[in-house]
Amino acid sequence: QQQVKQSPQSLIVQKGGISIINCAYENTAFDYFPWYQQFPGKGPALLIAIRPDVSEKKEGRFTISFNKSAKQFSLHIMDSQPGDSATYFCAAQGDTGGFKTIFGAGTRLFVKA
Amino acid sequence: DSGVTQTPKHLITATGQRVTLRCSPRSGDLSVYWYQQSLDQGLQFLIQYYNGEERAKGNILERFSAQQFPDLHSELNLSSLELGDSALYFCASSVVAGGGEQYFGPGTRLTVT
């Protein structure tokens, strides 16, 4: 019930293409769903986040789509650039018998120039 | 730069030893979170402090302990170290107690030999 399943594990996209990463959660007590971007040797950096009362949120080239009934959310990176090459983590936060932040396993994105 | 600082950047120590990792949150943030990142376990939430008090506990071993001081900096103490404790340890901070936007520090890489 505490898991967040993330797919794919790795992704190769051509420059200018759309990168799509998916996550699924089980516990409906989660109420905040952030995405983090991590470059090698650095800490995760908050990219974009959504709450379950909204089905989509867009910030620049990054969009989160949220499906509350399916308990799924996804990150879309439009016009992917080589500088987007990084590891992306989804997460779910909420009070699930004590406040928790559960991370997905991560997706390694490589954008080919 | 997230505004969260962590020291030291690297730490190499032997099995059975004890180490202390230090974290200073962003100015104004009252919550501090500790995470462990390893290759096989991903990002695991360890513990959270809010304004000096323990707020939530995750997958933290009994050999590990943490505290948050009146100036809001936090320390993570790891004792009786094992080879499997080798990992990146991240600290994050947020303004509120209940999660929301978390800002990660650059991490401490711990190597246990």
Interface residues (C-beta under 8 A of the other chain):
Chain A: Y32 P34 Y36 K42 G43 P44 A45 L46 A49 F89 Q93 G94 D95 G98 F99 K100 T101 I102 F103 G104 A105 G106
Chain B: S2 V4 Y33 G42 L43 Q44 F45 Q48 R55 A56 K57 G58 F90 A92 A97 G98 G99 G100 E101 Q102 Y103 F104 G105 P106 G107
